[in-house]
């Protein structure tokens, strides 16, 4: 049974095979200590929150402007394609079939 060792980075390593996830290949970022520099992490958290707010506001603006444009386009389409002249009720008379029409003068 192979013997495994656990290193500080949390990866298991076997003496027969080198670790695929060796941290020697990749440079670790030099993050400041959270106890000594808490404002750095608060700033990162605030930055993520700010980006979230900006994306939310942008999405809301896009939805409202898109809905407004769609309603205007739809109204223009309906107005141009389904507009029927309705007779003026004061000038309308009934013909033999009982439908109203406006006499042409």
MARRODO-549025 format. One record per residue (C-alpha): residue in one letter; x, y, z. Coordinates in steps of 0.02 Angstrom, whole numbers, plus 32768, in hexadecimal, padded with zeros to 4 digits. Layout:
residues N
AXYZ...
//
This chain:
residues 105
X800080008000X804F80A77FCEX806F81268054X802381D28038X805B82748084X7FF1830D8099X804683B38079X8018846080B4X7FC08486800FX7F4483F98030X7F7A83847FA3X7FA482CE7FBCX8045828F7F74X808481DF7F59X813C81B27F59X8126814E7EB8X80D581D77E50X80ED82927E58X805382FA7E78X7FFA83397DDDX7FC083D17E3DX806B84057E78X806E84B97EB1X812084CE7E76X80E284E97DC3X806D85777DEFX809486197E47X802486377EDCX7FE486E87EF2X802D87447F84X7F8B87707FDFX7F9987D9807BX7F70878C8123X7EB887A6814DX7EDE87C88204X7F5D884F81DDX7F05889D8146X7E4888828154X7E1D891B80EBX7E6888C98051X7DEA883B805AX7D5C88B28087X7D8C89177FEDX7D89887C7F80X7CDE884E7FC6X7C9F89007FAAX7CE288FD7EF8X7C85885B7ED3X7BE788A87F1BX7BFD89467EB3X7C1388E17E13X7B76887E7E42X7B1389207E58X7B5189687DB3X7B2588C97D54X7A7888C67DA5X7A56897C7D79X7A9389617CC7X7A2288CA7CB3X798C892A7CF6X79AD89BD7C81X79BF89467BEDX791B88F07C18X78BA89927C2BX78FE89E27B8DX78E389407B2DX782F89337B6BX780E89EA7B40X785689D47A91X77F389347A75X775189867AAAX77708A197A35X779989A779A3X7700893C79C6X768F89D479D4X76D38A1B7931X76B8897278DAX76078961791BX75DF8A1678F0X761D8A04783EX75D489587817X7533894E7879X74F48A007874X74418A117837X73EA8AB6781DX73598ABC7894X72CE8B2D785EX72A48BC878BFX72088B9D7920X71B88C4578FBX71C98C2F783FX71A88B757835X71088B3477E9X70C88A8477D6X70B78A31772DX703A89A876FEX709F89207756X70AA897F77F9X716389A677EFX719C8A57780AX71F88ABD778AX722A8B707771X71DD8BBE76D8X725A8C07765FX72318CBB7637
//
